[in-house]
């Protein structure tokens, strides 16, 4: 299981 990076999560939210 890969740990979700804060940057990845933030990117998904910002991309939305």
Residue pairs with C-beta under 8 A, 6 or more apart in sequence:
none
